[in-house]
Amino acid sequence: MKIFLDSDVIISSLLSSSGAAHLLIKTASPDKYISNYSVKELALVIKRLGVKPSGLKQLLKQLNVVKIKKPFLANYVVDSHDSHVVSGAVKAKAQFLLTYNIKHFKAEKIKRNLGILVYRPAQFLQYLRSLN
């Protein structure tokens, strides 16, 4: 199982050690992916928030980074600046895209056309628990 994480999930896991995002990051499976665009975005956001870069550096060691040359699939997002997230999920062959900003994504269209489910981290944890 592969999940693609939006940058907001990564930031949340850095800010709170008790939230769903943190729990997901700390678990060994499923395989977790972000894009090279997300890495750049995260560096800017942690600087703005005053988060120590060492925390992000450690966290990135637990993630797979997919390289996309240019974001595509802009017709699956409300704001074209988020197209790299869908592009990365497709490139990673992820079954799930996790984000706190579901309203930024055309979730039904992503599910129907790309076969990727868009969930919040807590929803995904519930899904994992239902498998057991």
C-alpha positions as CSV (number, residue, x, y, z in Angstrom):
1,M,0.0,0.0,0.0
2,K,1.3,3.4,-0.9
3,I,0.2,6.8,0.4
4,F,1.1,10.2,-0.8
5,L,1.3,13.0,1.8
6,D,0.4,16.6,1.2
7,S,2.8,19.1,2.8
8,D,0.3,20.1,5.5
9,V,0.4,16.5,6.8
10,I,4.1,16.7,7.2
11,I,3.9,20.1,8.9
12,S,1.2,18.8,11.3
13,S,3.4,15.8,12.2
14,L,6.2,18.2,13.1
15,L,4.0,20.5,15.2
16,S,2.1,17.8,17.2
17,S,3.4,14.5,18.5
18,S,-0.1,13.4,19.4
19,G,-2.0,13.9,16.1
20,A,-3.0,11.5,13.4
21,A,-0.3,12.8,11.0
22,H,2.4,12.1,13.6
23,L,1.1,8.5,14.1
24,L,1.1,7.9,10.4
25,I,4.6,9.1,9.9
26,K,5.9,7.0,12.8
27,T,4.4,3.7,11.5
28,A,6.6,1.6,9.3
29,S,3.9,0.9,6.8
30,P,2.3,1.8,4.5
31,D,5.0,3.3,2.2
32,K,4.9,7.1,2.4
33,Y,5.7,9.4,-0.5
34,I,6.1,13.1,-1.2
35,S,7.3,15.0,-4.3
36,N,10.5,17.0,-4.8
37,Y,8.1,20.0,-5.0
38,S,6.9,19.2,-1.5
39,V,10.4,19.1,-0.2
40,K,11.0,22.6,-1.4
41,E,7.7,23.8,-0.1
42,L,8.3,22.3,3.3
43,A,11.7,24.0,3.6
44,L,10.0,27.4,3.1
45,V,7.1,26.6,5.5
46,I,9.2,25.4,8.4
47,K,11.4,28.5,8.1
48,R,8.3,30.7,8.2
49,L,6.9,28.8,11.2
50,G,10.2,28.7,13.1
51,V,10.4,24.9,13.1
52,K,13.9,23.5,13.5
53,P,15.3,22.1,10.1
54,S,16.7,19.1,11.9
55,G,13.2,17.8,12.6
56,L,12.3,18.0,9.0
57,K,15.5,16.4,7.9
58,Q,14.9,13.4,10.2
59,L,11.3,13.1,9.0
60,L,12.3,13.1,5.4
61,K,14.5,10.1,6.0
62,Q,11.3,8.1,6.6
63,L,9.7,9.2,3.3
64,N,10.2,8.3,-0.4
65,V,10.6,11.3,-2.6
66,V,9.2,11.1,-6.2
67,K,10.7,13.4,-8.7
68,I,8.4,15.2,-11.0
69,K,9.8,17.6,-13.7
70,K,6.7,19.7,-14.0
71,P,3.4,19.4,-12.2
72,F,0.6,18.2,-14.4
73,L,-3.1,17.2,-13.8
74,A,-4.1,20.7,-12.8
75,N,-7.7,19.9,-13.6
76,Y,-7.9,17.8,-10.5
77,V,-7.3,20.6,-8.0
78,V,-9.0,23.9,-7.2
79,D,-5.7,25.8,-7.1
80,S,-3.1,24.9,-9.8
81,H,-0.4,25.4,-7.1
82,D,-1.6,22.1,-5.6
83,S,-1.2,20.1,-8.9
84,H,2.2,18.8,-7.8
85,V,0.5,16.8,-5.1
86,V,-1.8,14.9,-7.5
87,S,1.1,14.6,-10.0
88,G,3.3,13.1,-7.3
89,A,0.5,10.7,-6.1
90,V,0.1,9.4,-9.7
91,K,3.9,9.1,-10.2
92,A,4.2,7.2,-6.9
93,K,1.3,4.9,-7.9
94,A,-0.3,5.8,-4.6
95,Q,-3.7,4.4,-3.7
96,F,-4.3,7.2,-1.2
97,L,-3.6,11.0,-1.1
98,L,-3.6,12.3,2.5
99,T,-4.3,16.0,3.2
100,Y,-6.0,18.2,5.7
101,N,-7.1,20.5,2.8
102,I,-9.5,18.2,1.1
103,K,-11.4,21.1,-0.3
104,H,-8.3,22.0,-2.5
105,F,-8.7,18.7,-4.4
106,K,-11.5,17.4,-6.6
107,A,-11.7,14.2,-4.6
108,E,-14.5,12.5,-6.6
109,K,-12.8,13.2,-9.9
110,I,-9.4,11.9,-8.5
111,K,-11.1,8.7,-7.3
112,R,-13.1,8.1,-10.5
113,N,-10.4,8.9,-13.0
114,L,-7.1,8.1,-11.2
115,G,-8.2,5.5,-8.7
116,I,-6.7,7.5,-5.8
117,L,-8.7,8.0,-2.6
118,V,-8.3,11.4,-0.9
119,Y,-8.6,11.2,2.9
120,R,-7.6,13.2,6.0
121,P,-5.0,11.5,8.1
122,A,-7.5,10.5,10.8
123,Q,-9.9,9.0,8.2
124,F,-7.0,7.0,6.8
125,L,-6.1,5.7,10.2
126,Q,-9.7,4.6,10.7
127,Y,-9.5,2.8,7.3
128,L,-6.4,1.0,8.4
129,R,-8.0,-0.1,11.7
130,S,-11.0,-1.5,9.8
131,L,-8.7,-3.8,7.9
132,N,-7.7,-5.6,11.1
